[in-house]
Structures are given as structure tokens and as C-alpha cells.
């Protein structure tokens, strides 16, 4: 009884339109205002620099000075001067 009207369900891989129906899809468009409100905290801030008390070079805080090698009043990296 192969051709008597019995319909076999095809493999889901053969039906790409139904396979996509299981994916998460937004119900509504997200407005510009709502999307921008969500991204309001994603702004990139510049690195705050401090001046090395030994040589006066601007460097990020809590970092060994790239110019003289000092950190918290001690020489941690010897530099060739």
C-alpha cells in the first residue's frame, strides 16, 4: 500500500521552512529609543592617567611606570638610562 494516499512525514531537514520555525524570533520591532536606552551603558570611557612621582610620565594607575620602572616607591624593573 505504498501509493494509496498514506502520507509519510518527511524528515525535518528536508523542510527548512519548518526547521526555522523553532528558532527564537522577536515578536515586535525594538524601537530606536528602547534599543538606545539598553545601549546607554556601553559607552567606552578613556583610560584615566596618573603621573609617575619619580619621572613625571603619564601612566595608568596600578601599573609599573614604562619609563623608569618604578611602582609604589620601589624600582621593580631596571631600565637602561
N, C-alpha and C positions, 0 to 999 in steps of 0.2 A: 504494500500500500504506500508506495513512495510518492505517487503523484495524485492522491485522492483528496487533496485540499488540506492536509495537515501542514501547518506552518511551523517550521522549526525556528527557534530563536537564534539568530546569528550571534557570532562572537562579538563582544563589545569593542574589540579592537577594529573590527570591520565597520563599526558605526561611529565615526569620530564626532558627529554632532551630539550624540547621546553621551559619549565619554566626557565631553566638555561640560555637560550639564551638572556634573558632580563637583565642579570647582567652585571655590568661594568667589562670588561676584557681588560688588556693591549694589545695594538696592536703589540708591539715589546718587545723583551727582553731588560731589562735595563742593560747596560754594567757595568762591575766592576768599571770602572773609574767614570762613571756618578753617580752610587749609592754611591761611597765613597766620591765624591765631595759633594753630598747632605748631607751626614752624618758628614762632616768635622767639623761642629759647635756643634756637640752633645757630645763632649768630656767632661768628668767630671773633674772639677778643684778642687784641695784641698782647704779646708777652711783656710783662712788667719787668723792667730792667733796674738793677741797683748798681751803684758804683763801688768798685773794689776799694777798700780803705788803704790798701798797700800801694796800688799803682794808679787808681782812678779810672780804670777801664770799665765800661758799662758791661754788665753780665747778668744773666738770670739769677734769681735768688736760689740759695741752696745748691750752688754749682761751683766747682773749683774754677778759679779765675783762669781763663785760657791764656792770658798774657804773662802773669807772674807765677801762677801755680799755688796761690795762697787760698786757704779756706778756713774760716773761723780763727784767724790769727796765727795759723801754722802753715809752713811750707809743706805741701803734700806732694807736689810734682816739681822736680828740679828742672829749671829752664836754663838754656844757654844764653847768657847775656853778653 
